[in-house]
Amino acid sequence: MTQTPATPLPPPKERRRLREAASLTQAQLAEWVGVSRETVRAWETGRTSPRGRKREAYAKLLNDLAEDTPSTEETEAAVEAVAAVVPEAQPEPPHADIVVVEIPVPHTDPVPAPLTPAQAFDALYAFCSPSLVRQTYLLTGRRELARESMERAFQTAWQRWPEVAVDRDPAGWVRSVAYEYALSPWHRFRPRYRHPEPPPPAPADRALLTALLKLPPSYRRTLLLYDGVGLGLAEMAAETEASTPAAANRLLHAREAVAARLPELSDPAELHRRLTELASTGRLHAAKPPVVRFVGERRTVFWTRAAIAFTVTIIGATTLTVRTAPTHYEPPVPLGQRVEGVPARVVQGSLSEEEVRLRDRLRTGMTAGPERLLPLSR
């Protein structure tokens, strides 16, 4: 009997480097692979090694991370190449604005090659995820929920990629799904979201976040789309599924509520600037595109198998019911009929003389007499 060779894995230090390069914690990687956090820590230190399906899933995830994450030598070579071509390049700002800005990318080829679905998804993710995770943070005031909402929206987009790829505004499609997930009222019943997160350290940022969270969800979303993202009134109304007058009224009431708490934010330009600063205060990391696609595919496989198992259970229960059900009509048992002529039950009294003689005769006849059968020994 031959054994299948185990899937090769990188060294423990390389596993940890790939995870940290993808901005993943040990708890997140453990949840995606389906193990505990201590198990992932043991894998990265080299104390234990995964086996079976866990090893295959872990190896596939590391392979995706390795394809998306450049090595140290490649990074240094890329930096030297950029420095040689553009010696006066300015450093990139530490935080991106929440407003989506298109950055022109030069093409060396006159006719670029068509992108694969995975490459197109990765480009959309890299373009929208930094700003989207900050927008959802302003909606919820929770960093972990903001990251989860953004990743869940992109996982849904990858599952429905043929629909998203031909949409006129793929970024708006993903943003709408992320907002809906972030503002879901069911999060309040989850144990990890029952208690509020630590507020921003600056008093001004803390006051603005408190004022935003005091608004109704629909008003908060309208204010963020108009004064934060920069959408027009018609686009904002279409994304929130409201009429233009209703969206305008929500925006006015939201601005009035914020200005009542913070009078210095009555100017929309100042409000936009403060929203940008508040969104850039926390370090909101996002996972790499291959990780998001891998988790989305695993979730799709899981729910597909669950649907198949549920369907098989229903078919089995229906078959068992059909086989055990009666094939003809069985009338119910009728009620009992009254029987007459039965003597009434009486209490037993003393024996008569004839009954006493019969009893004595039976007793003597059973204990002695020629009629009694005796066993014979052989």
C-alpha positions as CSV (number, residue, x, y, z in Angstrom):
1,M,0.0,0.0,0.0
2,T,1.5,3.4,-1.1
3,Q,0.9,6.7,0.7
4,T,0.3,10.0,-1.2
5,P,3.2,12.4,-0.7
6,A,2.4,15.4,1.6
7,T,1.9,18.8,0.1
8,P,5.2,20.8,0.4
9,L,5.2,23.8,2.7
10,P,7.6,26.7,3.0
11,P,9.8,26.9,6.2
12,P,8.2,28.2,9.4
13,K,9.8,31.6,9.2
14,E,8.6,32.0,5.6
15,R,5.0,31.1,6.7
16,R,5.1,33.8,9.3
17,R,6.5,36.4,6.9
18,L,3.9,35.7,4.3
19,R,1.1,36.1,6.9
20,E,2.5,39.3,8.2
21,A,3.0,40.7,4.7
22,A,-0.7,40.0,4.0
23,S,-1.6,42.0,7.2
24,L,-3.2,38.9,8.7
25,T,-3.4,37.9,12.3
26,Q,-3.0,34.4,13.6
27,A,-6.6,34.4,14.6
28,Q,-7.8,35.4,11.1
29,L,-5.7,32.8,9.4
30,A,-6.8,30.1,11.9
31,E,-10.5,31.0,11.2
32,W,-10.0,30.7,7.4
33,V,-8.1,27.4,7.6
34,G,-10.5,26.0,10.3
35,V,-8.1,25.5,13.2
36,S,-7.3,27.2,16.5
37,R,-4.9,30.1,17.0
38,E,-2.5,27.9,19.0
39,T,-2.3,25.5,16.1
40,V,-1.3,28.3,13.7
41,R,1.3,29.5,16.2
42,A,2.7,25.9,16.4
43,W,2.9,25.7,12.6
44,E,4.8,29.0,12.3
45,T,7.3,28.0,15.1
46,G,7.9,24.6,13.6
47,R,6.7,22.6,16.6
48,T,4.0,20.8,14.6
49,S,3.1,20.4,10.9
50,P,-0.4,20.3,9.4
51,R,-1.8,17.1,7.9
52,G,-4.5,16.0,5.6
53,R,-7.0,18.5,4.3
54,K,-5.7,21.2,6.7
55,R,-2.3,20.9,5.2
56,E,-3.7,21.3,1.6
57,A,-5.8,24.3,2.6
58,Y,-2.8,25.9,4.4
59,A,-0.5,25.2,1.5
60,K,-2.9,26.7,-1.0
61,L,-3.3,29.8,1.1
62,L,0.4,30.3,1.5
63,N,0.9,29.7,-2.2
64,D,-1.6,32.5,-3.0
65,L,0.1,34.8,-0.5
66,A,3.5,34.0,-2.0
67,E,2.2,34.8,-5.5
68,D,0.8,38.2,-4.4
69,T,3.6,39.1,-2.0
70,P,7.0,39.9,-3.5
71,S,10.1,38.6,-1.8
72,T,12.7,40.8,-0.1
73,E,15.1,40.6,-3.0
74,E,12.3,41.5,-5.5
75,T,11.2,44.5,-3.3
76,E,14.8,45.9,-3.1
77,A,15.2,45.5,-6.9
78,A,11.9,47.2,-7.5
79,V,12.9,50.1,-5.2
80,E,16.2,50.5,-7.0
81,A,14.5,50.4,-10.4
82,V,12.0,53.1,-9.4
83,A,14.8,55.3,-7.9
84,A,16.7,55.0,-11.2
85,V,13.8,56.0,-13.3
86,V,12.2,58.6,-11.1
87,P,14.9,60.0,-8.8
88,E,12.8,62.9,-7.5
89,A,9.7,60.8,-6.5
90,Q,8.0,62.0,-3.4
91,P,7.1,59.5,-0.6
92,E,3.5,58.3,-0.5
93,P,1.2,59.9,2.2
94,P,0.7,57.6,5.2
95,H,-3.0,57.4,4.9
96,A,-5.3,57.4,1.9
97,D,-8.3,59.7,1.7
98,I,-11.7,58.2,1.9
99,V,-12.6,59.8,-1.4
100,V,-12.0,57.5,-4.4
101,V,-9.4,59.2,-6.7
102,E,-8.4,57.7,-10.0
103,I,-4.6,57.4,-10.4
104,P,-3.4,57.1,-14.0
105,V,-1.1,54.1,-14.6
106,P,1.3,54.3,-17.6
107,H,1.1,51.5,-20.1
108,T,4.2,50.4,-22.0
109,D,2.2,48.4,-24.5
110,P,0.0,50.2,-27.0
111,V,-2.7,47.4,-26.7
112,P,-2.8,45.9,-23.2
113,A,-3.6,42.3,-22.8
114,P,-7.1,41.4,-21.4
115,L,-7.1,40.8,-17.7
116,T,-8.2,37.5,-16.3
117,P,-11.2,37.5,-13.8
118,A,-8.7,37.1,-10.9
119,Q,-6.5,40.0,-12.1
120,A,-9.5,42.3,-12.6
121,F,-10.8,41.5,-9.1
122,D,-7.4,42.1,-7.6
123,A,-7.2,45.5,-9.3
124,L,-10.6,46.5,-8.1
125,Y,-9.8,45.3,-4.6
126,A,-6.5,47.2,-4.5
127,F,-8.2,50.3,-5.8
128,C,-11.2,50.4,-3.5
129,S,-10.4,48.5,-0.3
130,P,-8.2,51.2,1.5
131,S,-11.0,53.8,1.2
132,L,-13.9,51.4,1.7
133,V,-12.6,50.1,5.0
134,R,-12.3,53.7,6.3
135,Q,-15.8,54.6,5.2
136,T,-17.3,51.6,7.0
137,Y,-15.4,52.6,10.1
138,L,-17.2,56.0,10.0
139,L,-20.5,54.1,9.7
140,T,-20.0,51.7,12.6
141,G,-17.2,53.1,14.8
142,R,-15.7,49.6,14.9
143,R,-12.4,48.8,13.2
144,E,-12.9,45.0,13.2
145,L,-16.5,45.3,11.9
146,A,-15.3,47.7,9.2
147,R,-12.6,45.3,8.0
148,E,-15.1,42.4,8.1
149,S,-17.8,44.3,6.1
150,M,-15.3,45.3,3.4
151,E,-14.0,41.7,3.0
152,R,-17.5,40.2,3.0
153,A,-18.5,42.7,0.3
154,F,-15.6,41.7,-1.9
155,Q,-16.2,38.0,-1.3
156,T,-19.8,38.5,-2.5
157,A,-18.5,40.4,-5.5
158,W,-16.2,37.5,-6.3
159,Q,-19.0,35.0,-6.1
160,R,-21.1,37.2,-8.5
161,W,-18.2,38.4,-10.5
162,P,-19.9,38.0,-14.0
163,E,-22.5,40.5,-12.7
164,V,-20.1,42.9,-11.1
165,A,-17.6,42.9,-14.0
166,V,-20.2,44.3,-16.4
167,D,-21.7,46.8,-13.9
168,R,-21.3,50.5,-14.8
169,D,-19.9,51.2,-11.3
170,P,-18.3,48.1,-9.7
171,A,-16.9,50.3,-6.9
172,G,-20.4,51.5,-6.1
173,W,-21.7,47.9,-6.2
174,V,-19.2,46.8,-3.6
175,R,-19.6,49.9,-1.5
176,S,-23.4,49.3,-1.3
177,V,-22.9,45.7,-0.2
178,A,-20.4,46.7,2.4
179,Y,-22.7,49.5,3.8
180,E,-25.6,47.1,4.0
181,Y,-23.6,44.5,5.9
182,A,-22.0,47.1,8.2
183,L,-25.4,48.6,9.2
184,S,-27.1,45.3,9.7
185,P,-28.9,45.3,13.1
186,W,-28.0,41.7,13.8
187,H,-24.5,42.6,14.8
188,R,-25.7,43.8,18.2
189,F,-26.5,40.2,19.1
190,R,-23.0,38.9,18.4
191,P,-20.9,38.5,21.5
192,R,-17.8,40.2,20.0
193,Y,-19.8,43.4,19.2
194,R,-21.8,43.8,22.3
195,H,-19.3,46.2,23.9
196,P,-18.0,49.4,22.2
197,E,-14.4,49.7,21.0
198,P,-12.0,52.2,22.4
199,P,-12.7,55.7,20.9
200,P,-10.1,57.7,19.0
201,P,-7.5,59.3,21.3
202,A,-8.1,62.9,20.1
203,P,-11.0,64.7,21.8
204,A,-12.1,66.3,18.5
205,D,-12.2,63.0,16.7
206,R,-14.0,61.4,19.6
207,A,-16.6,64.1,19.6
208,L,-17.2,63.8,15.8
209,L,-17.4,60.0,15.9
210,T,-19.9,60.2,18.8
211,A,-22.0,62.7,16.8
212,L,-22.0,60.4,13.8
213,L,-23.0,57.4,15.8
214,K,-25.9,59.3,17.3
215,L,-27.5,59.8,13.9
216,P,-29.9,57.2,12.5
217,P,-28.2,54.7,10.1
218,S,-29.9,56.1,7.0
219,Y,-28.9,59.7,7.9
220,R,-25.3,58.6,8.7
221,R,-25.0,56.8,5.4
222,T,-26.4,59.7,3.4
223,L,-24.0,62.2,5.1
224,L,-21.0,60.0,4.5
225,L,-21.9,59.4,0.8
226,Y,-22.4,63.1,0.1
227,D,-19.9,64.9,2.3
228,G,-17.4,62.1,2.7
229,V,-17.3,60.2,-0.6
230,G,-18.4,63.1,-2.7
231,L,-21.3,61.6,-4.6
232,G,-24.0,63.8,-6.2
233,L,-27.5,64.0,-4.9
234,A,-29.0,61.8,-7.6
235,E,-26.3,59.2,-7.2
236,M,-26.6,59.2,-3.5
237,A,-30.4,58.8,-3.7
238,A,-30.0,55.9,-6.1
239,E,-27.5,54.1,-3.9
240,T,-29.6,54.5,-0.8
241,E,-32.7,53.5,-2.7
242,A,-34.6,56.7,-1.8
243,S,-36.1,59.5,-3.8
244,T,-34.1,62.6,-4.4
245,P,-36.2,64.8,-2.1
246,A,-36.0,62.2,0.7
247,A,-32.2,61.9,0.3
248,A,-31.9,65.7,0.4
249,N,-34.0,65.9,3.6
250,R,-31.9,63.3,5.2
251,L,-28.8,65.2,4.3
252,L,-30.1,68.4,5.7
253,H,-31.3,66.8,9.0
254,A,-27.9,65.0,9.4
255,R,-26.0,68.2,8.9
256,E,-28.2,70.1,11.4
257,A,-27.7,67.3,14.0
258,V,-24.0,67.3,13.6
259,A,-23.8,71.2,13.7
260,A,-25.9,71.2,16.8
261,R,-23.3,69.1,18.6
262,L,-20.3,70.6,16.9
263,P,-21.0,74.1,15.7
264,E,-17.6,74.4,14.0
265,L,-18.7,71.8,11.5
266,S,-21.6,73.7,10.0
267,D,-19.4,74.4,6.9
268,P,-19.6,71.3,4.5
269,A,-16.0,71.8,3.5
270,E,-14.8,71.7,7.1
271,L,-17.0,68.7,7.7
272,H,-15.5,66.9,4.7
273,R,-12.0,67.7,6.0
274,R,-12.8,66.4,9.5
275,L,-14.3,63.2,8.1
276,T,-11.2,62.6,6.2
277,E,-9.0,63.1,9.2
278,L,-11.2,60.9,11.4
279,A,-11.1,58.1,8.8
280,S,-7.3,58.2,8.7
281,T,-6.7,58.1,12.5
282,G,-6.9,54.3,13.0
283,R,-4.7,51.8,11.3
284,L,-7.2,49.7,9.4
285,H,-5.4,46.9,7.6
286,A,-7.1,44.8,4.9
287,A,-6.2,41.3,3.8
288,K,-4.6,40.6,0.4
289,P,-6.8,39.9,-2.6
290,P,-5.9,36.2,-2.9
291,V,-6.9,35.7,0.7
292,V,-10.3,37.3,0.1
293,R,-10.9,35.2,-3.0
294,F,-9.8,32.0,-1.2
295,V,-12.1,32.6,1.8
296,G,-15.0,33.4,-0.6
297,E,-14.5,30.2,-2.5
298,R,-14.3,28.2,0.7
299,R,-17.6,29.7,2.0
300,T,-19.2,29.0,-1.4
301,V,-18.1,25.4,-1.2
302,F,-19.3,25.1,2.3
303,W,-22.8,26.4,1.7
304,T,-23.1,24.4,-1.5
305,R,-22.3,21.2,0.4
306,A,-24.8,22.2,3.1
307,A,-27.5,22.8,0.5
308,I,-26.8,19.4,-1.1
309,A,-26.9,17.7,2.3
310,F,-30.2,19.4,3.2
311,T,-31.7,18.4,-0.1
312,V,-30.6,14.8,0.3
313,T,-32.1,14.8,3.8
314,I,-35.4,16.1,2.5
315,I,-35.4,13.5,-0.3
316,G,-34.7,10.7,2.2
317,A,-37.4,11.8,4.6
318,T,-39.9,12.0,1.8
319,T,-38.9,8.5,0.5
320,L,-39.2,7.0,4.0
321,T,-42.7,8.6,4.5
322,V,-43.9,7.3,1.1
323,R,-42.6,3.8,1.9
324,T,-44.1,3.6,5.4
325,A,-47.4,5.4,4.8
326,P,-50.5,3.2,4.5
327,T,-51.7,2.4,1.0
328,H,-55.4,1.9,1.8
329,Y,-58.0,3.4,4.0
330,E,-58.3,2.0,7.5
331,P,-61.5,3.0,9.1
332,P,-61.3,4.0,12.8
333,V,-62.2,1.5,15.4
334,P,-65.9,1.9,16.3
335,L,-67.0,2.5,19.9
336,G,-67.9,-0.5,22.0
337,Q,-71.5,-1.9,21.9
338,R,-73.5,-2.4,25.1
339,V,-73.9,-6.0,26.1
340,E,-76.9,-7.0,28.1
341,G,-77.6,-10.1,30.3
342,V,-74.3,-10.0,32.2
343,P,-75.0,-10.7,35.9
344,A,-74.0,-8.0,38.2
345,R,-70.8,-8.4,40.2
346,V,-71.5,-9.3,43.8
347,V,-69.3,-9.5,46.9
348,Q,-68.1,-13.1,47.7
349,G,-69.7,-14.4,50.9
350,S,-69.2,-17.5,53.1
351,L,-69.2,-21.0,51.5
352,S,-72.2,-23.2,51.6
353,E,-72.0,-26.7,53.0
354,E,-71.8,-28.2,49.5
355,E,-69.0,-25.9,48.6
356,V,-67.1,-26.8,51.8
357,R,-67.4,-30.5,51.0
358,L,-66.2,-30.0,47.5
359,R,-63.2,-28.0,48.7
360,D,-62.2,-30.7,51.2
361,R,-62.6,-33.4,48.6
362,L,-60.3,-31.5,46.2
363,R,-57.6,-31.0,48.8
364,T,-57.5,-34.6,49.9
365,G,-57.7,-35.9,46.3
366,M,-54.7,-33.8,45.2
367,T,-52.4,-34.8,48.1
368,A,-53.1,-38.6,48.3
369,G,-54.7,-41.1,46.1
370,P,-53.9,-43.6,43.3
371,E,-54.6,-40.9,40.7
372,R,-51.5,-38.9,41.6
373,L,-48.6,-39.2,39.2
374,L,-45.3,-39.9,40.6
375,P,-41.9,-39.6,38.7
376,L,-40.1,-42.8,38.1
377,S,-36.4,-43.0,38.5
378,R,-34.3,-44.8,35.9
